[in-house]
Amino acid sequence: MPTSASHLHLIRNDTPTPTPAEEPLWRDVLGTHLRALRHARRETLETTATRAGVSPQYLSEVERGLKEPSSEMIAAITGALGTTLADLTRSIAQTLTPTTCHTPLAIAA
């Protein structure tokens, strides 16, 4: 028997999911990681920004989570910091991985 949208129910497990207020913004976590990479290399904003082809002001805003850079800008900055997008993404993913298991929503009729 076909089900209509009014008959669908969302089923969740008992594990609490974080609210949006508890989850960090991507741009904040990205900026923190980029700044940590730059500091680990003991570089100034000017040095890294010049190699990445961006202004020091822009790089500073990215590091502080004030800008949401394009994938091209992230690639340029990570390249200037001697790493790859894949390595940066893995590092950020490890930071964002919750300590408790969250299963996705399931739909039941």
C-alpha positions in Angstrom: 0.0 0.0 0.0 1.5 3.4 -1.0 2.3 5.7 1.9 1.7 9.4 1.8 4.0 11.9 3.4 1.5 12.3 6.3 2.0 8.7 7.2 5.8 8.8 7.4 7.5 9.0 10.8 11.1 9.7 11.6 12.7 7.2 13.9 15.8 8.1 15.8 18.0 6.1 18.1 18.4 7.2 21.7 21.9 8.8 21.1 21.6 12.5 21.4 22.7 14.5 18.3 24.5 17.8 18.7 22.4 20.9 18.2 23.6 23.4 15.6 24.8 25.7 18.4 27.2 22.9 19.6 28.7 22.1 16.2 31.5 24.4 15.1 31.3 26.1 11.8 33.5 24.7 9.0 35.1 28.1 8.5 36.1 28.3 12.2 37.7 24.8 12.3 39.4 25.4 8.9 40.9 28.7 10.1 42.1 27.2 13.3 43.8 24.3 11.4 45.4 26.7 8.8 46.7 29.0 11.5 48.2 26.0 13.4 49.9 24.8 10.2 51.3 28.2 9.6 52.6 28.6 13.2 54.1 25.1 13.1 56.2 26.3 10.1 57.0 29.5 12.0 55.8 31.7 9.2 54.3 35.1 9.1 50.9 35.9 7.5 52.8 37.8 4.9 55.1 34.9 3.9 52.3 32.4 3.6 49.9 34.8 1.9 52.5 35.7 -0.7 53.2 32.1 -1.6 49.5 31.4 -1.7 48.8 34.4 -3.9 46.4 36.0 -1.4 46.7 39.2 0.7 47.8 38.9 4.3 44.5 40.5 5.3 42.5 37.8 3.5 44.6 35.0 5.0 44.1 36.6 8.5 40.3 36.7 8.0 40.3 33.0 6.8 42.3 32.0 9.9 39.9 33.9 12.2 36.8 32.3 10.6 35.6 35.5 9.1 35.8 34.4 5.5 34.4 31.3 3.8 37.1 30.6 1.2 36.5 28.8 -2.1 38.0 25.4 -2.7 40.6 27.1 -5.0 41.6 29.5 -2.2 41.9 26.6 0.3 44.0 24.6 -2.2 46.3 27.6 -2.7 46.7 28.2 1.0 47.3 24.5 1.9 49.8 24.3 -1.0 51.7 27.3 0.5 51.7 25.5 3.8 53.2 22.4 2.3 50.2 20.1 2.7 47.3 18.9 0.6 43.5 19.4 0.7 43.2 15.7 1.4 45.5 15.9 4.5 43.8 19.0 5.7 40.3 17.5 5.3 41.3 14.3 7.1 42.7 16.4 10.0 39.6 18.5 10.2 37.4 15.4 10.0 39.2 13.9 13.0 38.6 17.1 14.9 34.9 17.0 14.1 34.3 13.3 14.7 32.0 12.9 17.7 32.9 10.8 20.6 29.5 9.1 20.6 28.0 7.2 17.8 25.2 8.9 15.9 23.1 6.9 13.5 21.3 8.7 10.7 17.5 9.1 10.7 15.5 6.2 9.3 12.1 6.6 7.7 9.3 4.2 8.5 5.7 4.0 7.4 
